[in-house]
């Protein structure tokens, strides 16, 4: 199951739990300590799922979720659940419209850039092997992420085959496909600790090409 699908499934599960949690007495308050405790746990879980989606990119969803979850609701905590549920429903609608994937991709792009910065630093420190490991992993993750975004089945498929598929679809030019295969070579050899099979220039090329992929295919 893709990350986005798992997140959407969890949102749906949380929403299915709200009937009991939003019940109230004649004054609109929670009806028992048990309900209050379950409401508190539910709010924490809902806040967590919104953080998973939005933490890397500041959105009104995140600010609103924090405001609801961190408020001292007292016996009116059931109303807080109702507010958060409304927020989740709107977020789920955005997810089903394809916006969740876009947010996740941009967040992941920022994370990938951070890792590539580390790979650059290792290379500058003459630690080619460590740099190759990081750069190779990020290259593969990026390539597979791009394939999933384009509806290309990537699970269990080798990198070379994915590169060929992207090239056949016009997503990679002949020159970029060649650069991708250099990066795939670094990924394979580094993962098997075959350090003599690639050089610093190969690692540098992998870092640079992966940055280009992240910028052009994920960060937007």
C-alpha atoms as a printed R data frame, in Angstrom:
    type eleno elety resid chain resno       x      y       z
1   ATOM     1    CA   UNK     A     1   0.000  0.000   0.000
2   ATOM     2    CA   UNK     A     2   1.375  3.418  -0.972
3   ATOM     3    CA   UNK     A     3   1.998  5.933   1.778
4   ATOM     4    CA   UNK     A     4  -0.848  8.153   0.559
5   ATOM     5    CA   UNK     A     5  -3.292  5.236   0.520
6   ATOM     6    CA   UNK     A     6  -2.315  4.241   4.054
7   ATOM     7    CA   UNK     A     7  -2.796  7.807   5.255
8   ATOM     8    CA   UNK     A     8  -6.203  8.102   3.610
9   ATOM     9    CA   UNK     A     9  -7.250  4.768   5.095
10  ATOM    10    CA   UNK     A    10  -6.242  5.956   8.564
11  ATOM    11    CA   UNK     A    11  -8.233  9.193   8.142
12  ATOM    12    CA   UNK     A    12 -11.278  7.156   7.168
13  ATOM    13    CA   UNK     A    13 -10.804  4.951  10.243
14  ATOM    14    CA   UNK     A    14 -10.601  7.996  12.506
15  ATOM    15    CA   UNK     A    15 -13.751  9.470  11.001
16  ATOM    16    CA   UNK     A    16 -15.598  6.197  11.531
17  ATOM    17    CA   UNK     A    17 -14.945  6.483  15.281
18  ATOM    18    CA   UNK     A    18 -16.552  9.892  15.755
19  ATOM    19    CA   UNK     A    19 -20.196  8.889  16.265
20  ATOM    20    CA   UNK     A    20 -19.565  7.738  19.834
21  ATOM    21    CA   UNK     A    21 -16.952 10.375  20.588
22  ATOM    22    CA   UNK     A    22 -19.156 13.342  19.648
23  ATOM    23    CA   UNK     A    23 -22.155 12.282  21.742
24  ATOM    24    CA   UNK     A    24 -23.226 14.778  24.379
25  ATOM    25    CA   UNK     A    25 -25.546 15.292  27.314
26  ATOM    26    CA   UNK     A    26 -28.288 17.916  27.405
27  ATOM    27    CA   UNK     A    27 -25.667 20.622  27.997
28  ATOM    28    CA   UNK     A    28 -23.559 19.580  25.004
29  ATOM    29    CA   UNK     A    29 -20.799 18.073  27.172
30  ATOM    30    CA   UNK     A    30 -19.182 14.642  27.134
31  ATOM    31    CA   UNK     A    31 -21.228 12.033  28.976
32  ATOM    32    CA   UNK     A    32 -18.476 10.172  30.855
33  ATOM    33    CA   UNK     A    33 -14.817 10.149  31.843
34  ATOM    34    CA   UNK     A    34 -14.277  7.251  29.463
35  ATOM    35    CA   UNK     A    35 -15.562  9.320  26.565
36  ATOM    36    CA   UNK     A    36 -13.330 12.242  27.555
37  ATOM    37    CA   UNK     A    37 -10.262  9.999  27.666
38  ATOM    38    CA   UNK     A    38 -11.071  8.420  24.321
39  ATOM    39    CA   UNK     A    39 -11.673 11.856  22.819
40  ATOM    40    CA   UNK     A    40  -8.263 12.998  24.038
41  ATOM    41    CA   UNK     A    41  -6.554  9.971  22.490
42  ATOM    42    CA   UNK     A    42  -8.478 10.444  19.251
43  ATOM    43    CA   UNK     A    43  -7.452 14.095  18.985
44  ATOM    44    CA   UNK     A    44  -3.806 13.138  19.466
45  ATOM    45    CA   UNK     A    45  -4.069 10.548  16.711
46  ATOM    46    CA   UNK     A    46  -5.808 12.973  14.362
47  ATOM    47    CA   UNK     A    47  -3.194 15.650  15.043
48  ATOM    48    CA   UNK     A    48  -0.457 13.102  14.356
49  ATOM    49    CA   UNK     A    49  -1.868 12.098  10.974
50  ATOM    50    CA   UNK     A    50  -2.166 15.742   9.928
51  ATOM    51    CA   UNK     A    51   1.434 16.309  11.011
52  ATOM    52    CA   UNK     A    52   2.521 13.372   8.860
53  ATOM    53    CA   UNK     A    53   0.897 14.997   5.861
54  ATOM    54    CA   UNK     A    54   1.632 18.671   6.439
55  ATOM    55    CA   UNK     A    55   4.582 19.098   8.818
56  ATOM    56    CA   UNK     A    56   7.155 19.819   6.116
57  ATOM    57    CA   UNK     A    57   4.936 22.383   4.417
58  ATOM    58    CA   UNK     A    58   3.126 24.944   6.517
59  ATOM    59    CA   UNK     A    59  -0.583 24.847   5.763
60  ATOM    60    CA   UNK     A    60  -3.756 26.106   7.475
61  ATOM    61    CA   UNK     A    61  -4.575 22.458   8.167
62  ATOM    62    CA   UNK     A    62  -1.567 22.131  10.441
63  ATOM    63    CA   UNK     A    63  -2.197 25.349  12.351
64  ATOM    64    CA   UNK     A    64  -5.867 24.509  12.841
65  ATOM    65    CA   UNK     A    65  -5.156 20.939  13.947
66  ATOM    66    CA   UNK     A    66  -2.656 22.169  16.532
67  ATOM    67    CA   UNK     A    67  -5.126 24.754  17.806
68  ATOM    68    CA   UNK     A    68  -7.875 22.161  18.273
69  ATOM    69    CA   UNK     A    69  -5.676 19.444  19.775
70  ATOM    70    CA   UNK     A    70  -3.848 21.706  22.220
71  ATOM    71    CA   UNK     A    71  -6.918 23.521  23.551
72  ATOM    72    CA   UNK     A    72  -8.093 22.706  27.073
73  ATOM    73    CA   UNK     A    73 -11.588 21.508  26.139
74  ATOM    74    CA   UNK     A    74 -12.562 20.142  29.534
75  ATOM    75    CA   UNK     A    75 -15.924 18.388  29.387
76  ATOM    76    CA   UNK     A    76 -16.570 19.897  25.935
77  ATOM    77    CA   UNK     A    77 -13.803 17.834  24.372
78  ATOM    78    CA   UNK     A    78 -16.428 16.032  22.297
79  ATOM    79    CA   UNK     A    79 -16.933 19.332  20.452
80  ATOM    80    CA   UNK     A    80 -13.204 19.404  19.754
81  ATOM    81    CA   UNK     A    81 -13.527 15.986  18.147
82  ATOM    82    CA   UNK     A    82 -16.324 17.364  15.975
83  ATOM    83    CA   UNK     A    83 -14.128 20.264  14.854
84  ATOM    84    CA   UNK     A    84 -11.181 18.010  14.098
85  ATOM    85    CA   UNK     A    85 -13.413 15.559  12.238
86  ATOM    86    CA   UNK     A    86 -14.625 18.378   9.988
87  ATOM    87    CA   UNK     A    87 -10.996 19.277   9.306
88  ATOM    88    CA   UNK     A    88 -10.149 15.662   8.458
89  ATOM    89    CA   UNK     A    89 -13.104 15.409   6.071
90  ATOM    90    CA   UNK     A    90 -11.890 18.447   4.166
91  ATOM    91    CA   UNK     A    91  -8.345 17.111   4.136
92  ATOM    92    CA   UNK     A    92  -9.582 13.758   2.867
93  ATOM    93    CA   UNK     A    93 -11.474 15.511   0.070
94  ATOM    94    CA   UNK     A    94  -8.241 17.247  -0.939
95  ATOM    95    CA   UNK     A    95  -6.434 13.911  -0.783
96  ATOM    96    CA   UNK     A    96  -8.987 12.254  -3.043
97  ATOM    97    CA   UNK     A    97  -8.582 15.165  -5.453
98  ATOM    98    CA   UNK     A    98  -4.875 14.343  -5.722
99  ATOM    99    CA   UNK     A    99  -3.590 17.141  -3.513
100 ATOM   100    CA   UNK     A   100  -2.293 14.802  -0.816
101 ATOM   101    CA   UNK     A   101   0.172 13.226  -3.218
102 ATOM   102    CA   UNK     A   102   1.384 16.667  -4.240
103 ATOM   103    CA   UNK     A   103   1.969 17.684  -0.630
104 ATOM   104    CA   UNK     A   104   3.746 14.417   0.128
105 ATOM   105    CA   UNK     A   105   5.971 14.791  -2.907
106 ATOM   106    CA   UNK     A   106   6.998 18.323  -1.980
107 ATOM   107    CA   UNK     A   107   7.702 17.290   1.595
108 ATOM   108    CA   UNK     A   108   9.734 14.343   0.404
109 ATOM   109    CA   UNK     A   109  11.612 16.582  -2.033
110 ATOM   110    CA   UNK     A   110  12.761 18.754   0.869
111 ATOM   111    CA   UNK     A   111  13.871 15.676   2.806
112 ATOM   112    CA   UNK     A   112  15.721 14.303  -0.215
113 ATOM   113    CA   UNK     A   113  17.537 17.611  -0.646
114 ATOM   114    CA   UNK     A   114  18.721 17.389   2.960
115 ATOM   115    CA   UNK     A   115  20.100 13.880   2.425
116 ATOM   116    CA   UNK     A   116  21.798 14.925  -0.789
117 ATOM   117    CA   UNK     A   117  23.450 17.769   1.124
118 ATOM   118    CA   UNK     A   118  24.880 15.126   3.465
119 ATOM   119    CA   UNK     A   119  26.103 13.116   0.480
120 ATOM   120    CA   UNK     A   120  27.780 16.239  -0.901
121 ATOM   121    CA   UNK     A   121  29.523 16.842   2.406
122 ATOM   122    CA   UNK     A   122  30.766 13.255   2.636
123 ATOM   123    CA   UNK     A   123  32.183 13.565  -0.869
124 ATOM   124    CA   UNK     A   124  33.895 16.837   0.034
125 ATOM   125    CA   UNK     A   125  35.423 15.040   3.029
126 ATOM   126    CA   UNK     A   126  36.819 12.331   0.729
127 ATOM   127    CA   UNK     A   127  34.331  9.768   2.032
128 ATOM   128    CA   UNK     A   128  33.251  8.496  -1.343
129 ATOM   129    CA   UNK     A   129  31.773  5.234  -0.106
130 ATOM   130    CA   UNK     A   130  29.432  6.795   2.450
131 ATOM   131    CA   UNK     A   131  28.406  9.434  -0.069
132 ATOM   132    CA   UNK     A   132  27.689  6.763  -2.662
133 ATOM   133    CA   UNK     A   133  25.436  4.847  -0.295
134 ATOM   134    CA   UNK     A   134  23.317  7.910   0.512
135 ATOM   135    CA   UNK     A   135  23.188  9.218  -3.051
136 ATOM   136    CA   UNK     A   136  22.261  5.794  -4.406
137 ATOM   137    CA   UNK     A   137  19.418  5.294  -1.956
138 ATOM   138    CA   UNK     A   138  17.961  8.733  -2.641
139 ATOM   139    CA   UNK     A   139  18.263  8.209  -6.388
140 ATOM   140    CA   UNK     A   140  16.345  4.932  -6.217
141 ATOM   141    CA   UNK     A   141  13.674  6.351  -3.920
142 ATOM   142    CA   UNK     A   142  13.267  9.338  -6.218
143 ATOM   143    CA   UNK     A   143  13.005  7.221  -9.357
144 ATOM   144    CA   UNK     A   144  10.454  4.879  -7.813
145 ATOM   145    CA   UNK     A   145   8.459  7.814  -6.462
146 ATOM   146    CA   UNK     A   146   8.338  9.308  -9.963
147 ATOM   147    CA   UNK     A   147   7.153  5.994 -11.390
148 ATOM   148    CA   UNK     A   148   4.347  5.720  -8.840
149 ATOM   149    CA   UNK     A   149   3.318  9.275  -9.587
150 ATOM   150    CA   UNK     A   150   3.044  8.374 -13.269
151 ATOM   151    CA   UNK     A   151   1.145  5.166 -12.610
152 ATOM   152    CA   UNK     A   152   4.090  2.928 -13.507
153 ATOM   153    CA   UNK     A   153   4.289 -0.298 -11.502
154 ATOM   154    CA   UNK     A   154   7.676 -0.259  -9.780
155 ATOM   155    CA   UNK     A   155   7.461 -2.779  -6.946
156 ATOM   156    CA   UNK     A   156   9.880 -5.618  -7.620
157 ATOM   157    CA   UNK     A   157  11.038 -4.032 -10.885
158 ATOM   158    CA   UNK     A   158  14.755 -3.393 -11.389
159 ATOM   159    CA   UNK     A   159  16.028  0.134 -11.828
160 ATOM   160    CA   UNK     A   160  17.236 -0.428 -15.387
161 ATOM   161    CA   UNK     A   161  13.770 -1.537 -16.476
162 ATOM   162    CA   UNK     A   162  12.194  1.497 -14.818
163 ATOM   163    CA   UNK     A   163  14.660  3.795 -16.544
164 ATOM   164    CA   UNK     A   164  13.771  2.185 -19.881
165 ATOM   165    CA   UNK     A   165  10.059  2.640 -19.198
166 ATOM   166    CA   UNK     A   166  10.495  6.303 -18.265
167 ATOM   167    CA   UNK     A   167  12.576  6.823 -21.387
168 ATOM   168    CA   UNK     A   168   9.976  5.144 -23.617
169 ATOM   169    CA   UNK     A   169   7.318  7.471 -22.205
170 ATOM   170    CA   UNK     A   170   9.409 10.526 -22.941
171 ATOM   171    CA   UNK     A   171   9.966 11.299 -19.257
172 ATOM   172    CA   UNK     A   172  13.728 10.854 -19.690
173 ATOM   173    CA   UNK     A   173  15.687 11.864 -22.775
174 ATOM   174    CA   UNK     A   174  18.381  9.539 -24.114
175 ATOM   175    CA   UNK     A   175  21.025 11.629 -22.364
176 ATOM   176    CA   UNK     A   176  19.144 11.621 -19.067
177 ATOM   177    CA   UNK     A   177  18.511  7.887 -19.327
178 ATOM   178    CA   UNK     A   178  22.261  7.379 -19.663
179 ATOM   179    CA   UNK     A   179  22.864  9.545 -16.595
180 ATOM   180    CA   UNK     A   180  20.194  7.599 -14.734
181 ATOM   181    CA   UNK     A   181  22.000  4.345 -15.486
182 ATOM   182    CA   UNK     A   182  25.204  5.768 -14.026
183 ATOM   183    CA   UNK     A   183  23.276  6.581 -10.849
184 ATOM   184    CA   UNK     A   184  21.694  3.109 -10.848
185 ATOM   185    CA   UNK     A   185  25.175  1.609 -11.150
186 ATOM   186    CA   UNK     A   186  26.337  3.557  -8.094
187 ATOM   187    CA   UNK     A   187  23.238  2.454  -6.187
188 ATOM   188    CA   UNK     A   188  23.801 -1.227  -6.996
189 ATOM   189    CA   UNK     A   189  27.523 -1.297  -6.321
190 ATOM   190    CA   UNK     A   190  27.308  0.767  -3.121
191 ATOM   191    CA   UNK     A   191  24.540 -1.446  -1.745
192 ATOM   192    CA   UNK     A   192  26.821 -4.475  -2.202
193 ATOM   193    CA   UNK     A   193  29.895 -2.703  -0.787
194 ATOM   194    CA   UNK     A   194  31.681 -3.015  -4.131
195 ATOM   195    CA   UNK     A   195  33.552  0.203  -3.531
196 ATOM   196    CA   UNK     A   196  36.100 -0.210  -6.319
197 ATOM   197    CA   UNK     A   197  33.351 -0.420  -8.929
198 ATOM   198    CA   UNK     A   198  32.553  3.303  -8.867
199 ATOM   199    CA   UNK     A   199  34.487  6.528  -8.410
200 ATOM   200    CA   UNK     A   200  33.959  9.919  -6.832
201 ATOM   201    CA   UNK     A   201  32.969 11.362 -10.203
202 ATOM   202    CA   UNK     A   202  30.195  8.759 -10.482
203 ATOM   203    CA   UNK     A   203  28.899  9.706  -7.046
204 ATOM   204    CA   UNK     A   204  28.998 13.404  -7.903
205 ATOM   205    CA   UNK     A   205  27.088 12.700 -11.102
206 ATOM   206    CA   UNK     A   206  24.514 10.720  -9.108
207 ATOM   207    CA   UNK     A   207  24.005 13.561  -6.641
208 ATOM   208    CA   UNK     A   208  23.640 16.150  -9.398
209 ATOM   209    CA   UNK     A   209  21.254 14.051 -11.473
210 ATOM   210    CA   UNK     A   210  19.124 13.128  -8.475
211 ATOM   211    CA   UNK     A   211  18.821 16.803  -7.553
212 ATOM   212    CA   UNK     A   212  17.593 17.496 -11.077
213 ATOM   213    CA   UNK     A   213  15.014 14.715 -10.841
214 ATOM   214    CA   UNK     A   214  13.755 15.924  -7.471
215 ATOM   215    CA   UNK     A   215  13.484 19.497  -8.721
216 ATOM   216    CA   UNK     A   216  11.778 18.691 -12.020
217 ATOM   217    CA   UNK     A   217   9.578 15.729 -11.075
218 ATOM   218    CA   UNK     A   218   8.763 15.979  -7.368
219 ATOM   219    CA   UNK     A   219   9.230 19.543  -6.168
220 ATOM   220    CA   UNK     A   220   6.238 21.132  -7.771
